[in-house]
Amino acid sequence: MSEHAIEFLRGWIGEKVHCQSQARIDKQAETLARECAAKAAEVGIPLEDIQEEVGDIQELIASRLEEAAEADEHQHAASKAAE
């Protein structure tokens, strides 16, 4: 995968992937994967280039959403413990 495609994907995920409730992760991942593919195409990056490096972008985005949700849960637990 080209450096351009890698940079695009990292930036896009950093901008779009935010903490979601566990119940919304799958739907949000599906929506964001479609948006990512469309934006990549707009800037001339074939989806195949991204998938060659990371596999299924929907799964990658879901993973990042889950990580964000878990980090948020840990942060809330730590805040409550400090009270």
PDB file of N, CA, C and O in Angstrom:
ATOM      1  N   MET A   1       0.857  -1.171   0.000  1.00  0.00           N
ATOM      2  CA  MET A   1       0.000   0.000   0.000  1.00  0.00           C
ATOM      3  C   MET A   1       0.897   1.227   0.000  1.00  0.00           C
ATOM      4  O   MET A   1       1.956   1.242   0.628  1.00  0.00           O
ATOM      5  N   SER A   2       0.468   2.224  -0.695  1.00  0.00           N
ATOM      6  CA  SER A   2       1.265   3.443  -0.795  1.00  0.00           C
ATOM      7  C   SER A   2       1.248   4.218   0.520  1.00  0.00           C
ATOM      8  O   SER A   2       0.309   4.109   1.309  1.00  0.00           O
ATOM      9  N   GLU A   3       2.294   4.997   0.739  1.00  0.00           N
ATOM     10  CA  GLU A   3       2.361   5.864   1.915  1.00  0.00           C
ATOM     11  C   GLU A   3       1.172   6.818   1.939  1.00  0.00           C
ATOM     12  O   GLU A   3       0.632   7.127   3.001  1.00  0.00           O
ATOM     13  N   HIS A   4       0.773   7.279   0.759  1.00  0.00           N
ATOM     14  CA  HIS A   4      -0.364   8.199   0.653  1.00  0.00           C
ATOM     15  C   HIS A   4      -1.631   7.536   1.194  1.00  0.00           C
ATOM     16  O   HIS A   4      -2.397   8.165   1.923  1.00  0.00           O
ATOM     17  N   ALA A   5      -1.850   6.281   0.843  1.00  0.00           N
ATOM     18  CA  ALA A   5      -3.035   5.561   1.313  1.00  0.00           C
ATOM     19  C   ALA A   5      -2.975   5.344   2.820  1.00  0.00           C
ATOM     20  O   ALA A   5      -3.986   5.490   3.506  1.00  0.00           O
ATOM     21  N   ILE A   6      -1.803   4.999   3.340  1.00  0.00           N
ATOM     22  CA  ILE A   6      -1.648   4.789   4.782  1.00  0.00           C
ATOM     23  C   ILE A   6      -1.922   6.088   5.541  1.00  0.00           C
ATOM     24  O   ILE A   6      -2.660   6.092   6.526  1.00  0.00           O
ATOM     25  N   GLU A   7      -1.331   7.176   5.084  1.00  0.00           N
ATOM     26  CA  GLU A   7      -1.543   8.472   5.731  1.00  0.00           C
ATOM     27  C   GLU A   7      -3.012   8.874   5.684  1.00  0.00           C
ATOM     28  O   GLU A   7      -3.559   9.372   6.668  1.00  0.00           O
ATOM     29  N   PHE A   8      -3.644   8.654   4.537  1.00  0.00           N
ATOM     30  CA  PHE A   8      -5.063   8.977   4.415  1.00  0.00           C
ATOM     31  C   PHE A   8      -5.877   8.207   5.452  1.00  0.00           C
ATOM     32  O   PHE A   8      -6.679   8.795   6.177  1.00  0.00           O
ATOM     33  N   LEU A   9      -5.668   6.891   5.521  1.00  0.00           N
ATOM     34  CA  LEU A   9      -6.459   6.052   6.425  1.00  0.00           C
ATOM     35  C   LEU A   9      -6.236   6.449   7.879  1.00  0.00           C
ATOM     36  O   LEU A   9      -7.201   6.562   8.635  1.00  0.00           O
ATOM     37  N   ARG A  10      -5.013   6.658   8.281  1.00  0.00           N
ATOM     38  CA  ARG A  10      -4.728   7.067   9.669  1.00  0.00           C
ATOM     39  C   ARG A  10      -5.418   8.382  10.004  1.00  0.00           C
ATOM     40  O   ARG A  10      -6.056   8.501  11.050  1.00  0.00           O
ATOM     41  N   GLY A  11      -5.297   9.353   9.135  1.00  0.00           N
ATOM     42  CA  GLY A  11      -5.921  10.646   9.372  1.00  0.00           C
ATOM     43  C   GLY A  11      -7.431  10.564   9.404  1.00  0.00           C
ATOM     44  O   GLY A  11      -8.078  11.174  10.255  1.00  0.00           O
ATOM     45  N   TRP A  12      -7.991   9.811   8.479  1.00  0.00           N
ATOM     46  CA  TRP A  12      -9.442   9.700   8.395  1.00  0.00           C
ATOM     47  C   TRP A  12      -9.991   9.026   9.647  1.00  0.00           C
ATOM     48  O   TRP A  12     -10.965   9.501  10.230  1.00  0.00           O
ATOM     49  N   ILE A  13      -9.375   7.928  10.062  1.00  0.00           N
ATOM     50  CA  ILE A  13      -9.846   7.226  11.259  1.00  0.00           C
ATOM     51  C   ILE A  13      -9.708   8.128  12.484  1.00  0.00           C
ATOM     52  O   ILE A  13     -10.618   8.186  13.312  1.00  0.00           O
ATOM     53  N   GLY A  14      -8.594   8.825  12.607  1.00  0.00           N
ATOM     54  CA  GLY A  14      -8.403   9.727  13.740  1.00  0.00           C
ATOM     55  C   GLY A  14      -9.451  10.821  13.810  1.00  0.00           C
ATOM     56  O   GLY A  14      -9.847  11.247  14.895  1.00  0.00           O
ATOM     57  N   GLU A  15      -9.894  11.270  12.661  1.00  0.00           N
ATOM     58  CA  GLU A  15     -10.895  12.336  12.594  1.00  0.00           C
ATOM     59  C   GLU A  15     -12.310  11.824  12.848  1.00  0.00           C
ATOM     60  O   GLU A  15     -13.105  12.508  13.493  1.00  0.00           O
ATOM     61  N   LYS A  16     -12.631  10.646  12.357  1.00  0.00           N
ATOM     62  CA  LYS A  16     -14.015  10.172  12.354  1.00  0.00           C
ATOM     63  C   LYS A  16     -14.379   9.202  13.473  1.00  0.00           C
ATOM     64  O   LYS A  16     -15.547   9.117  13.852  1.00  0.00           O
ATOM     65  N   VAL A  17     -13.413   8.477  14.003  1.00  0.00           N
ATOM     66  CA  VAL A  17     -13.729   7.421  14.965  1.00  0.00           C
ATOM     67  C   VAL A  17     -13.699   7.994  16.375  1.00  0.00           C
ATOM     68  O   VAL A  17     -12.653   8.398  16.882  1.00  0.00           O
ATOM     69  N   HIS A  18     -14.867   8.016  16.987  1.00  0.00           N
ATOM     70  CA  HIS A  18     -15.023   8.524  18.345  1.00  0.00           C
ATOM     71  C   HIS A  18     -15.772   7.491  19.171  1.00  0.00           C
ATOM     72  O   HIS A  18     -16.371   6.560  18.632  1.00  0.00           O
ATOM     73  N   CYS A  19     -15.729   7.664  20.461  1.00  0.00           N
ATOM     74  CA  CYS A  19     -16.365   6.722  21.376  1.00  0.00           C
ATOM     75  C   CYS A  19     -17.861   6.593  21.073  1.00  0.00           C
ATOM     76  O   CYS A  19     -18.577   7.585  20.936  1.00  0.00           O
ATOM     77  N   GLN A  20     -18.299   5.360  20.977  1.00  0.00           N
ATOM     78  CA  GLN A  20     -19.712   5.039  20.773  1.00  0.00           C
ATOM     79  C   GLN A  20     -20.120   4.016  21.823  1.00  0.00           C
ATOM     80  O   GLN A  20     -19.270   3.322  22.381  1.00  0.00           O
ATOM     81  N   SER A  21     -21.408   3.924  22.091  1.00  0.00           N
ATOM     82  CA  SER A  21     -21.871   2.864  22.976  1.00  0.00           C
ATOM     83  C   SER A  21     -21.654   1.531  22.269  1.00  0.00           C
ATOM     84  O   SER A  21     -21.688   1.463  21.040  1.00  0.00           O
ATOM     85  N   GLN A  22     -21.434   0.486  23.035  1.00  0.00           N
ATOM     86  CA  GLN A  22     -21.190  -0.834  22.457  1.00  0.00           C
ATOM     87  C   GLN A  22     -22.311  -1.239  21.502  1.00  0.00           C
ATOM     88  O   GLN A  22     -22.056  -1.891  20.489  1.00  0.00           O
ATOM     89  N   ALA A  23     -23.539  -0.862  21.815  1.00  0.00           N
ATOM     90  CA  ALA A  23     -24.685  -1.252  20.990  1.00  0.00           C
ATOM     91  C   ALA A  23     -24.649  -0.615  19.601  1.00  0.00           C
ATOM     92  O   ALA A  23     -25.209  -1.172  18.657  1.00  0.00           O
ATOM     93  N   ARG A  24     -24.011   0.524  19.464  1.00  0.00           N
ATOM     94  CA  ARG A  24     -24.004   1.249  18.185  1.00  0.00           C
ATOM     95  C   ARG A  24     -22.772   0.971  17.332  1.00  0.00           C
ATOM     96  O   ARG A  24     -22.704   1.427  16.191  1.00  0.00           O
ATOM     97  N   ILE A  25     -21.816   0.249  17.849  1.00  0.00           N
ATOM     98  CA  ILE A  25     -20.534   0.087  17.159  1.00  0.00           C
ATOM     99  C   ILE A  25     -20.682  -0.531  15.776  1.00  0.00           C
ATOM    100  O   ILE A  25     -20.123  -0.003  14.815  1.00  0.00           O
ATOM    101  N   ASP A  26     -21.417  -1.632  15.642  1.00  0.00           N
ATOM    102  CA  ASP A  26     -21.524  -2.303  14.343  1.00  0.00           C
ATOM    103  C   ASP A  26     -22.149  -1.401  13.284  1.00  0.00           C
ATOM    104  O   ASP A  26     -21.644  -1.313  12.165  1.00  0.00           O
ATOM    105  N   LYS A  27     -23.231  -0.739  13.628  1.00  0.00           N
ATOM    106  CA  LYS A  27     -23.902   0.151  12.674  1.00  0.00           C
ATOM    107  C   LYS A  27     -23.006   1.334  12.323  1.00  0.00           C
ATOM    108  O   LYS A  27     -22.906   1.716  11.157  1.00  0.00           O
ATOM    109  N   GLN A  28     -22.363   1.906  13.318  1.00  0.00           N
ATOM    110  CA  GLN A  28     -21.478   3.041  13.080  1.00  0.00           C
ATOM    111  C   GLN A  28     -20.284   2.619  12.228  1.00  0.00           C
ATOM    112  O   GLN A  28     -19.856   3.370  11.351  1.00  0.00           O
ATOM    113  N   ALA A  29     -19.744   1.431  12.475  1.00  0.00           N
ATOM    114  CA  ALA A  29     -18.611   0.937  11.680  1.00  0.00           C
ATOM    115  C   ALA A  29     -19.011   0.770  10.222  1.00  0.00           C
ATOM    116  O   ALA A  29     -18.236   1.101   9.325  1.00  0.00           O
ATOM    117  N   GLU A  30     -20.204   0.264   9.981  1.00  0.00           N
ATOM    118  CA  GLU A  30     -20.690   0.093   8.608  1.00  0.00           C
ATOM    119  C   GLU A  30     -20.805   1.446   7.906  1.00  0.00           C
ATOM    120  O   GLU A  30     -20.364   1.602   6.767  1.00  0.00           O
ATOM    121  N   THR A  31     -21.394   2.410   8.587  1.00  0.00           N
ATOM    122  CA  THR A  31     -21.558   3.749   8.022  1.00  0.00           C
ATOM    123  C   THR A  31     -20.206   4.403   7.752  1.00  0.00           C
ATOM    124  O   THR A  31     -19.988   4.971   6.682  1.00  0.00           O
ATOM    125  N   LEU A  32     -19.308   4.321   8.718  1.00  0.00           N
ATOM    126  CA  LEU A  32     -17.996   4.941   8.558  1.00  0.00           C
ATOM    127  C   LEU A  32     -17.169   4.258   7.477  1.00  0.00           C
ATOM    128  O   LEU A  32     -16.403   4.925   6.781  1.00  0.00           O
ATOM    129  N   ALA A  33     -17.304   2.953   7.322  1.00  0.00           N
ATOM    130  CA  ALA A  33     -16.570   2.242   6.267  1.00  0.00           C
ATOM    131  C   ALA A  33     -17.008   2.734   4.891  1.00  0.00           C
ATOM    132  O   ALA A  33     -16.178   2.927   4.002  1.00  0.00           O
ATOM    133  N   ARG A  34     -18.312   2.938   4.717  1.00  0.00           N
ATOM    134  CA  ARG A  34     -18.805   3.477   3.441  1.00  0.00           C
ATOM    135  C   ARG A  34     -18.270   4.887   3.207  1.00  0.00           C
ATOM    136  O   ARG A  34     -17.834   5.217   2.105  1.00  0.00           O
ATOM    137  N   GLU A  35     -18.305   5.718   4.256  1.00  0.00           N
ATOM    138  CA  GLU A  35     -17.793   7.085   4.133  1.00  0.00           C
ATOM    139  C   GLU A  35     -16.305   7.088   3.798  1.00  0.00           C
ATOM    140  O   GLU A  35     -15.855   7.869   2.960  1.00  0.00           O
ATOM    141  N   CYS A  36     -15.551   6.221   4.447  1.00  0.00           N
ATOM    142  CA  CYS A  36     -14.110   6.146   4.215  1.00  0.00           C
ATOM    143  C   CYS A  36     -13.817   5.745   2.773  1.00  0.00           C
ATOM    144  O   CYS A  36     -12.966   6.348   2.120  1.00  0.00           O
ATOM    145  N   ALA A  37     -14.512   4.742   2.282  1.00  0.00           N
ATOM    146  CA  ALA A  37     -14.309   4.284   0.907  1.00  0.00           C
ATOM    147  C   ALA A  37     -14.629   5.398  -0.086  1.00  0.00           C
ATOM    148  O   ALA A  37     -13.908   5.587  -1.065  1.00  0.00           O
ATOM    149  N   ALA A  38     -15.706   6.133   0.166  1.00  0.00           N
ATOM    150  CA  ALA A  38     -16.092   7.226  -0.728  1.00  0.00           C
ATOM    151  C   ALA A  38     -15.055   8.348  -0.699  1.00  0.00           C
ATOM    152  O   ALA A  38     -14.679   8.872  -1.747  1.00  0.00           O
ATOM    153  N   LYS A  39     -14.598   8.714   0.485  1.00  0.00           N
ATOM    154  CA  LYS A  39     -13.612   9.790   0.603  1.00  0.00           C
ATOM    155  C   LYS A  39     -12.285   9.371  -0.018  1.00  0.00           C
ATOM    156  O   LYS A  39     -11.628  10.179  -0.674  1.00  0.00           O
ATOM    157  N   ALA A  40     -11.886   8.124   0.180  1.00  0.00           N
ATOM    158  CA  ALA A  40     -10.645   7.630  -0.431  1.00  0.00           C
ATOM    159  C   ALA A  40     -10.737   7.739  -1.949  1.00  0.00           C
ATOM    160  O   ALA A  40      -9.787   8.168  -2.604  1.00  0.00           O
ATOM    161  N   ALA A  41     -11.879   7.351  -2.504  1.00  0.00           N
ATOM    162  CA  ALA A  41     -12.071   7.433  -3.955  1.00  0.00           C
ATOM    163  C   ALA A  41     -11.981   8.880  -4.435  1.00  0.00           C
ATOM    164  O   ALA A  41     -11.411   9.158  -5.491  1.00  0.00           O
ATOM    165  N   GLU A  42     -12.552   9.804  -3.647  1.00  0.00           N
ATOM    166  CA  GLU A  42     -12.505  11.231  -4.006  1.00  0.00           C
ATOM    167  C   GLU A  42     -11.078  11.741  -4.136  1.00  0.00           C
ATOM    168  O   GLU A  42     -10.788  12.582  -4.986  1.00  0.00           O
ATOM    169  N   VAL A  43     -10.188  11.230  -3.291  1.00  0.00           N
ATOM    170  CA  VAL A  43      -8.800  11.711  -3.310  1.00  0.00           C
ATOM    171  C   VAL A  43      -7.886  10.795  -4.118  1.00  0.00           C
ATOM    172  O   VAL A  43      -6.662  10.921  -4.076  1.00  0.00           O
ATOM    173  N   GLY A  44      -8.507   9.867  -4.861  1.00  0.00           N
ATOM    174  CA  GLY A  44      -7.742   9.038  -5.786  1.00  0.00           C
ATOM    175  C   GLY A  44      -7.076   7.815  -5.190  1.00  0.00           C
ATOM    176  O   GLY A  44      -6.130   7.280  -5.769  1.00  0.00           O
ATOM    177  N   ILE A  45      -7.561   7.362  -4.034  1.00  0.00           N
ATOM    178  CA  ILE A  45      -6.997   6.162  -3.415  1.00  0.00           C
ATOM    179  C   ILE A  45      -7.992   5.023  -3.599  1.00  0.00           C
ATOM    180  O   ILE A  45      -9.095   5.070  -3.054  1.00  0.00           O
ATOM    181  N   PRO A  46      -7.616   4.004  -4.360  1.00  0.00           N
ATOM    182  CA  PRO A  46      -8.520   2.868  -4.542  1.00  0.00           C
ATOM    183  C   PRO A  46      -8.730   2.114  -3.226  1.00  0.00           C
ATOM    184  O   PRO A  46      -7.787   1.918  -2.460  1.00  0.00           O
ATOM    185  N   LEU A  47      -9.948   1.703  -2.972  1.00  0.00           N
ATOM    186  CA  LEU A  47     -10.263   0.929  -1.774  1.00  0.00           C
ATOM    187  C   LEU A  47      -9.391  -0.320  -1.701  1.00  0.00           C
ATOM    188  O   LEU A  47      -9.011  -0.757  -0.615  1.00  0.00           O
ATOM    189  N   GLU A  48      -9.081  -0.886  -2.851  1.00  0.00           N
ATOM    190  CA  GLU A  48      -8.256  -2.095  -2.892  1.00  0.00           C
ATOM    191  C   GLU A  48      -6.881  -1.851  -2.275  1.00  0.00           C
ATOM    192  O   GLU A  48      -6.323  -2.744  -1.637  1.00  0.00           O
ATOM    193  N   ASP A  49      -6.330  -0.649  -2.458  1.00  0.00           N
ATOM    194  CA  ASP A  49      -5.030  -0.328  -1.861  1.00  0.00           C
ATOM    195  C   ASP A  49      -5.104  -0.368  -0.341  1.00  0.00           C
ATOM    196  O   ASP A  49      -4.189  -0.856   0.322  1.00  0.00           O
ATOM    197  N   ILE A  50      -6.187   0.143   0.196  1.00  0.00           N
ATOM    198  CA  ILE A  50      -6.362   0.148   1.649  1.00  0.00           C
ATOM    199  C   ILE A  50      -6.593  -1.272   2.145  1.00  0.00           C
ATOM    200  O   ILE A  50      -5.972  -1.704   3.116  1.00  0.00           O
ATOM    201  N   GLN A  51      -7.484  -1.997   1.480  1.00  0.00           N
ATOM    202  CA  GLN A  51      -7.809  -3.352   1.913  1.00  0.00           C
ATOM    203  C   GLN A  51      -6.615  -4.293   1.802  1.00  0.00           C
ATOM    204  O   GLN A  51      -6.496  -5.242   2.578  1.00  0.00           O
ATOM    205  N   GLU A  52      -5.742  -4.036   0.852  1.00  0.00           N
ATOM    206  CA  GLU A  52      -4.544  -4.858   0.699  1.00  0.00           C
ATOM    207  C   GLU A  52      -3.690  -4.808   1.966  1.00  0.00           C
ATOM    208  O   GLU A  52      -3.068  -5.799   2.349  1.00  0.00           O
ATOM    209  N   GLU A  53      -3.671  -3.652   2.602  1.00  0.00           N
ATOM    210  CA  GLU A  53      -2.849  -3.467   3.797  1.00  0.00           C
ATOM    211  C   GLU A  53      -3.572  -3.860   5.084  1.00  0.00           C
ATOM    212  O   GLU A  53      -2.981  -4.499   5.955  1.00  0.00           O
ATOM    213  N   VAL A  54      -4.850  -3.481   5.212  1.00  0.00           N
ATOM    214  CA  VAL A  54      -5.542  -3.649   6.494  1.00  0.00           C
ATOM    215  C   VAL A  54      -6.682  -4.654   6.460  1.00  0.00           C
ATOM    216  O   VAL A  54      -7.276  -4.931   7.502  1.00  0.00           O
ATOM    217  N   GLY A  55      -6.999  -5.196   5.320  1.00  0.00           N
ATOM    218  CA  GLY A  55      -8.140  -6.108   5.230  1.00  0.00           C
ATOM    219  C   GLY A  55      -9.439  -5.328   5.173  1.00  0.00           C
ATOM    220  O   GLY A  55      -9.515  -4.266   4.555  1.00  0.00           O
ATOM    221  N   ASP A  56     -10.438  -5.854   5.811  1.00  0.00           N
ATOM    222  CA  ASP A  56     -11.774  -5.260   5.806  1.00  0.00           C
ATOM    223  C   ASP A  56     -11.773  -3.968   6.626  1.00  0.00           C
ATOM    224  O   ASP A  56     -11.548  -4.000   7.836  1.00  0.00           O
ATOM    225  N   ILE A  57     -12.024  -2.837   5.971  1.00  0.00           N
ATOM    226  CA  ILE A  57     -11.974  -1.570   6.706  1.00  0.00           C
ATOM    227  C   ILE A  57     -13.100  -1.457   7.725  1.00  0.00           C
ATOM    228  O   ILE A  57     -12.943  -0.778   8.740  1.00  0.00           O
ATOM    229  N   GLN A  58     -14.232  -2.108   7.473  1.00  0.00           N
ATOM    230  CA  GLN A  58     -15.317  -2.069   8.449  1.00  0.00           C
ATOM    231  C   GLN A  58     -14.881  -2.749   9.743  1.00  0.00           C
ATOM    232  O   GLN A  58     -15.179  -2.257  10.832  1.00  0.00           O
ATOM    233  N   GLU A  59     -14.185  -3.869   9.636  1.00  0.00           N
ATOM    234  CA  GLU A  59     -13.690  -4.557  10.830  1.00  0.00           C
ATOM    235  C   GLU A  59     -12.656  -3.706  11.561  1.00  0.00           C
ATOM    236  O   GLU A  59     -12.649  -3.649  12.790  1.00  0.00           O
ATOM    237  N   LEU A  60     -11.786  -3.046  10.802  1.00  0.00           N
ATOM    238  CA  LEU A  60     -10.778  -2.177  11.412  1.00  0.00           C
ATOM    239  C   LEU A  60     -11.444  -1.029  12.165  1.00  0.00           C
ATOM    240  O   LEU A  60     -11.066  -0.722  13.295  1.00  0.00           O
ATOM    241  N   ILE A  61     -12.421  -0.405  11.549  1.00  0.00           N
ATOM    242  CA  ILE A  61     -13.116   0.716  12.182  1.00  0.00           C
ATOM    243  C   ILE A  61     -13.875   0.234  13.414  1.00  0.00           C
ATOM    244  O   ILE A  61     -13.866   0.913  14.441  1.00  0.00           O
ATOM    245  N   ALA A  62     -14.528  -0.919  13.335  1.00  0.00           N
ATOM    246  CA  ALA A  62     -15.232  -1.472  14.494  1.00  0.00           C
ATOM    247  C   ALA A  62     -14.256  -1.708  15.643  1.00  0.00           C
ATOM    248  O   ALA A  62     -14.568  -1.431  16.801  1.00  0.00           O
ATOM    249  N   SER A  63     -13.087  -2.216  15.316  1.00  0.00           N
ATOM    250  CA  SER A  63     -12.063  -2.448  16.333  1.00  0.00           C
ATOM    251  C   SER A  63     -11.657  -1.144  17.009  1.00  0.00           C
ATOM    252  O   SER A  63     -11.520  -1.091  18.231  1.00  0.00           O
ATOM    253  N   ARG A  64     -11.467  -0.105  16.223  1.00  0.00           N
ATOM    254  CA  ARG A  64     -11.087   1.199  16.783  1.00  0.00           C
ATOM    255  C   ARG A  64     -12.217   1.783  17.635  1.00  0.00           C
ATOM    256  O   ARG A  64     -11.960   2.395  18.671  1.00  0.00           O
ATOM    257  N   LEU A  65     -13.457   1.598  17.204  1.00  0.00           N
ATOM    258  CA  LEU A  65     -14.600   2.066  17.995  1.00  0.00           C
ATOM    259  C   LEU A  65     -14.670   1.328  19.327  1.00  0.00           C
ATOM    260  O   LEU A  65     -14.942   1.934  20.364  1.00  0.00           O
ATOM    261  N   GLU A  66     -14.425   0.016  19.300  1.00  0.00           N
ATOM    262  CA  GLU A  66     -14.429  -0.776  20.531  1.00  0.00           C
ATOM    263  C   GLU A  66     -13.320  -0.320  21.471  1.00  0.00           C
ATOM    264  O   GLU A  66     -13.533  -0.212  22.679  1.00  0.00           O
ATOM    265  N   GLU A  67     -12.145  -0.056  20.925  1.00  0.00           N
ATOM    266  CA  GLU A  67     -11.032   0.435  21.743  1.00  0.00           C
ATOM    267  C   GLU A  67     -11.389   1.768  22.397  1.00  0.00           C
ATOM    268  O   GLU A  67     -11.093   1.989  23.572  1.00  0.00           O
ATOM    269  N   ALA A  68     -12.023   2.651  21.636  1.00  0.00           N
ATOM    270  CA  ALA A  68     -12.418   3.956  22.174  1.00  0.00           C
ATOM    271  C   ALA A  68     -13.462   3.793  23.276  1.00  0.00           C
ATOM    272  O   ALA A  68     -13.404   4.487  24.291  1.00  0.00           O
ATOM    273  N   ALA A  69     -14.416   2.881  23.085  1.00  0.00           N
ATOM    274  CA  ALA A  69     -15.453   2.642  24.092  1.00  0.00           C
ATOM    275  C   ALA A  69     -14.841   2.067  25.366  1.00  0.00           C
ATOM    276  O   ALA A  69     -15.206   2.472  26.470  1.00  0.00           O
ATOM    277  N   GLU A  70     -13.908   1.122  25.215  1.00  0.00           N
ATOM    278  CA  GLU A  70     -13.252   0.528  26.381  1.00  0.00           C
ATOM    279  C   GLU A  70     -12.419   1.563  27.128  1.00  0.00           C
ATOM    280  O   GLU A  70     -12.430   1.596  28.359  1.00  0.00           O
ATOM    281  N   ALA A  71     -11.707   2.399  26.404  1.00  0.00           N
ATOM    282  CA  ALA A  71     -10.897   3.444  27.039  1.00  0.00           C
ATOM    283  C   ALA A  71     -11.789   4.409  27.807  1.00  0.00           C
ATOM    284  O   ALA A  71     -11.438   4.852  28.900  1.00  0.00           O
ATOM    285  N   ASP A  72     -12.946   4.733  27.232  1.00  0.00           N
ATOM    286  CA  ASP A  72     -13.884   5.629  27.890  1.00  0.00           C
ATOM    287  C   ASP A  72     -14.423   4.993  29.169  1.00  0.00           C
ATOM    288  O   ASP A  72     -14.547   5.666  30.192  1.00  0.00           O
ATOM    289  N   GLU A  73     -14.744   3.692  29.115  1.00  0.00           N
ATOM    290  CA  GLU A  73     -15.234   2.988  30.302  1.00  0.00           C
ATOM    291  C   GLU A  73     -14.178   2.985  31.400  1.00  0.00           C
ATOM    292  O   GLU A  73     -14.500   3.205  32.567  1.00  0.00           O
ATOM    293  N   HIS A  74     -12.916   2.736  31.038  1.00  0.00           N
ATOM    294  CA  HIS A  74     -11.835   2.731  32.021  1.00  0.00           C
ATOM    295  C   HIS A  74     -11.641   4.115  32.631  1.00  0.00           C
ATOM    296  O   HIS A  74     -11.375   4.245  33.825  1.00  0.00           O
ATOM    297  N   GLN A  75     -11.777   5.142  31.803  1.00  0.00           N
ATOM    298  CA  GLN A  75     -11.614   6.505  32.290  1.00  0.00           C
ATOM    299  C   GLN A  75     -12.716   6.849  33.287  1.00  0.00           C
ATOM    300  O   GLN A  75     -12.454   7.469  34.318  1.00  0.00           O
ATOM    301  N   HIS A  76     -13.956   6.443  32.978  1.00  0.00           N
ATOM    302  CA  HIS A  76     -15.066   6.709  33.896  1.00  0.00           C
ATOM    303  C   HIS A  76     -14.872   5.945  35.201  1.00  0.00           C
ATOM    304  O   HIS A  76     -15.138   6.483  36.276  1.00  0.00           O
ATOM    305  N   ALA A  77     -14.414   4.702  35.121  1.00  0.00           N
ATOM    306  CA  ALA A  77     -14.184   3.900  36.319  1.00  0.00           C
ATOM    307  C   ALA A  77     -13.090   4.528  37.178  1.00  0.00           C
ATOM    308  O   ALA A  77     -13.211   4.569  38.402  1.00  0.00           O
ATOM    309  N   ALA A  78     -12.036   5.011  36.552  1.00  0.00           N
ATOM    310  CA  ALA A  78     -10.948   5.648  37.293  1.00  0.00           C
ATOM    311  C   ALA A  78     -11.420   6.942  37.947  1.00  0.00           C
ATOM    312  O   ALA A  78     -11.015   7.255  39.066  1.00  0.00           O
ATOM    313  N   SER A  79     -12.264   7.685  37.263  1.00  0.00           N
ATOM    314  CA  SER A  79     -12.791   8.933  37.818  1.00  0.00           C
ATOM    315  C   SER A  79     -13.651   8.660  39.040  1.00  0.00           C
ATOM    316  O   SER A  79     -13.565   9.376  40.037  1.00  0.00           O
ATOM    317  N   LYS A  80     -14.484   7.621  38.966  1.00  0.00           N
ATOM    318  CA  LYS A  80     -15.350   7.278  40.097  1.00  0.00           C
ATOM    319  C   LYS A  80     -14.528   6.785  41.276  1.00  0.00           C
ATOM    320  O   LYS A  80     -14.847   7.090  42.425  1.00  0.00           O
ATOM    321  N   ALA A  81     -13.470   6.025  41.005  1.00  0.00           N
ATOM    322  CA  ALA A  81     -12.616   5.508  42.069  1.00  0.00           C
ATOM    323  C   ALA A  81     -11.878   6.640  42.776  1.00  0.00           C
ATOM    324  O   ALA A  81     -11.583   6.540  43.967  1.00  0.00           O
ATOM    325  N   ALA A  82     -11.582   7.701  42.060  1.00  0.00           N
ATOM    326  CA  ALA A  82     -10.856   8.834  42.630  1.00  0.00           C
ATOM    327  C   ALA A  82     -11.752   9.721  43.489  1.00  0.00           C
ATOM    328  O   ALA A  82     -11.255  10.526  44.276  1.00  0.00           O
ATOM    329  N   GLU A  83     -13.055   9.578  43.344  1.00  0.00           N
ATOM    330  CA  GLU A  83     -13.992  10.441  44.096  1.00  0.00           C
ATOM    331  C   GLU A  83     -14.087  10.063  45.535  1.00  0.00           C
ATOM    332  O   GLU A  83     -14.829  10.691  46.290  1.00  0.00           O
TER     333      GLU A  83
END
